[in-house]
Amino acid sequence: QQQVKQSPQSLIVQKGGISIINCAYENTAFDYFPWYQQFPGKGPALLIAIRPDVSEKKEGRFTISFNKSAKQFSLHIMDSQPGDSATYFCAAIVTGSARQLTFGSGTQLTVLP
Amino acid sequence: GAGVSQSPSNKVTEKGKDVELRCDPISGHTALYWYRQSLGQGLEFLIYFQGNSAPDKSGLPSDRFSAERTGGSVSTLTIQRTQQEDSAVYLCASSRRGDSPLHFGNGTRLTVT
């Protein structure tokens, strides 16, 4: 119930292409869905987040699409750049609960120059 | 400091020795988390402190692992009688409260020889 399933495990995209990472969840009580970006040797950092009352959130080249009925959400990176090469984690939480964030297993993105 | 600080950044120890890893969270953050990340893997939850509540220790992999948080601030993760499978990066994160964005440190890379 608390799992968040993330795919793909790894992704290789050409510079300028679109990177898409998908996550699915079971717990319908989840109401906050952040994405974290991790560069080698660094801790993950919050990239973008969405709540289920909207279907899409865009920040620059990064967009979260949210499908509440399918219990799925995805990260789209438009015009992918080599500097976007990193590991991306989706996550989910029930805000106000005593539980901690549930993380997906991560996607290693490589953007080729 | 401005961010979550972890020390040491690297630790090499012999099998069977005890180690202590330290985390200084962002000032004023009531929630503190420890995660473990093996090479190329996802984030494995270890323990969660929230204010004065009893910590959520459900992720600790064995009784060789323990953590404390003194005065609601600094936390120490202790691994007793280290084993080679304990080799990983140990990440600490803090947040203003349990359901607000996590701020991660850069981790302690533990190598057990």
Chai-1 contact restraints between the chains, C-beta under 6 A:
chainA,res_idxA,chainB,res_idxB,connection_type,confidence,min_distance_angstrom,max_distance_angstrom,comment,restraint_id
A,K42,B,N106,contact,1.0,0.0,6.0,A-B,restraint_1
A,G43,B,L91,contact,1.0,0.0,6.0,A-B,restraint_2
A,G43,B,F104,contact,1.0,0.0,6.0,A-B,restraint_3
A,G43,B,G105,contact,1.0,0.0,6.0,A-B,restraint_4
A,G43,B,N106,contact,1.0,0.0,6.0,A-B,restraint_5
A,G43,B,G107,contact,1.0,0.0,6.0,A-B,restraint_6
A,P44,B,F104,contact,1.0,0.0,6.0,A-B,restraint_7
A,L46,B,P101,contact,1.0,0.0,6.0,A-B,restraint_8
A,I93,B,D99,contact,1.0,0.0,6.0,A-B,restraint_9
A,T95,B,D99,contact,1.0,0.0,6.0,A-B,restraint_10
A,Q100,B,Y48,contact,1.0,0.0,6.0,A-B,restraint_11
A,F103,B,L43,contact,1.0,0.0,6.0,A-B,restraint_12
A,S105,B,G42,contact,1.0,0.0,6.0,A-B,restraint_13
A,G106,B,G42,contact,1.0,0.0,6.0,A-B,restraint_14
